Amino acid sequence: MGRDAMKHAREFCPERFAQLSDQDGYFFDLGEQMSERIGQLEEQMAGNALEGEAWIDKIGRLNMARARAREAVYSELYQEWPPEASTEDEDPDEPWFNLHSPLTPEEGGPEPQD
């Protein structure tokens, strides 16, 4: 998670990122805090086991709680590290993401096939 936060900061907040004296240490600590916060939220969001709950339903409930907790924590990160104003000419009609660009292996995408 710290790597995700570092990647976001480097890409969207380069000036603020450059001002950090210990970038690796800062984002390592931030990743630890994010993991801890996700664990806390996940536990709260999952709630108690339901009487008669099938195991597949329990797995679904727990997975959904984890996904919602991650979403909340990453949302907090993006609020703390909002994108800096760009000096480049940008097309306001272009999305900030590319749906057609596959993830690289470093970003969690598949390894290239020969």
C-alpha positions in Angstrom: 0.0 0.0 0.0 2.9 2.3 0.7 4.1 1.7 -2.9 0.6 2.6 -4.2 0.7 5.8 -2.2 4.2 6.6 -3.4 3.3 6.0 -7.0 0.3 8.3 -6.6 2.3 11.0 -5.0 5.1 10.8 -7.5 2.7 11.0 -10.4 0.1 13.5 -9.2 1.9 15.5 -6.6 5.5 15.7 -7.9 6.4 19.0 -6.1 5.2 17.9 -2.7 6.7 14.4 -3.3 10.1 16.0 -4.0 10.0 18.0 -0.7 10.0 14.8 1.4 13.4 14.2 2.9 12.9 10.4 3.4 10.5 9.3 0.7 10.9 5.6 1.3 10.5 5.9 5.1 7.5 8.2 4.8 5.6 5.9 2.4 6.6 2.7 4.3 5.1 4.2 7.4 2.1 5.4 5.5 1.6 1.9 4.1 1.7 0.5 7.6 -0.9 3.0 8.8 -3.1 2.3 5.7 -3.0 -1.5 6.4 -3.9 -1.0 10.0 -6.8 1.3 9.1 -8.1 -1.1 6.5 -8.0 -3.9 9.1 -10.0 -1.8 11.6 -12.6 -0.7 9.1 -12.9 -4.2 7.6 -13.7 -5.6 11.0 -16.3 -2.9 11.7 -17.9 -3.2 8.2 -18.0 -7.0 8.3 -20.0 -7.1 11.5 -20.8 -10.3 13.3 -21.5 -13.7 11.8 -25.1 -14.1 10.9 -27.0 -17.1 12.4 -27.3 -19.8 9.7 -25.0 -17.9 7.3 -23.6 -20.2 4.7 -19.8 -20.2 4.3 -20.0 -18.8 0.8 -22.2 -15.9 2.1 -19.7 -15.3 4.9 -16.8 -15.2 2.5 -18.8 -12.7 0.3 -19.6 -10.6 3.3 -15.9 -10.5 4.4 -14.6 -9.8 0.9 -17.1 -7.0 0.5 -16.1 -5.5 3.8 -12.4 -5.6 2.8 -13.1 -4.0 -0.5 -15.1 -1.2 1.1 -12.4 -0.7 3.7 -9.7 -0.4 1.0 -11.8 2.0 -1.0 -12.3 4.2 2.1 -8.7 4.3 3.0 -7.5 5.0 -0.6 -10.1 7.7 -0.8 -8.6 9.3 2.3 -5.2 9.1 0.7 -6.3 10.8 -2.4 -7.9 13.6 -0.3 -4.6 14.0 1.6 -2.6 14.0 -1.6 -4.8 15.8 -4.2 -3.4 16.2 -7.7 -1.3 19.3 -8.1 -2.4 21.8 -10.8 -0.8 20.8 -14.0 1.2 23.3 -16.1 0.7 21.2 -19.2 -2.0 21.8 -21.8 -4.6 19.2 -21.0 -7.8 18.4 -22.8 -10.6 18.7 -20.2 -12.7 16.2 -22.1 -10.0 13.5 -21.8 -10.4 11.2 -18.8 -7.5 11.1 -16.3 -7.3 7.3 -16.8 -7.0 5.1 -19.9 -9.5 2.3 -20.0 -7.7 0.7 -23.0 -4.2 0.7 -21.4 -3.5 -2.7 -19.7 -1.8 -2.8 -16.4 1.9 -3.5 -16.4 3.2 -6.5 -14.3 4.4 -3.9 -11.8 0.9 -2.5 -11.5 -0.6 -6.0 -10.9 -1.2 -6.9 -14.6 -0.3 -10.2 -16.2 3.2 -11.0 -17.3 3.7 -10.6 -21.1 3.4 -13.9 -23.1 6.0 -14.8 -25.7 
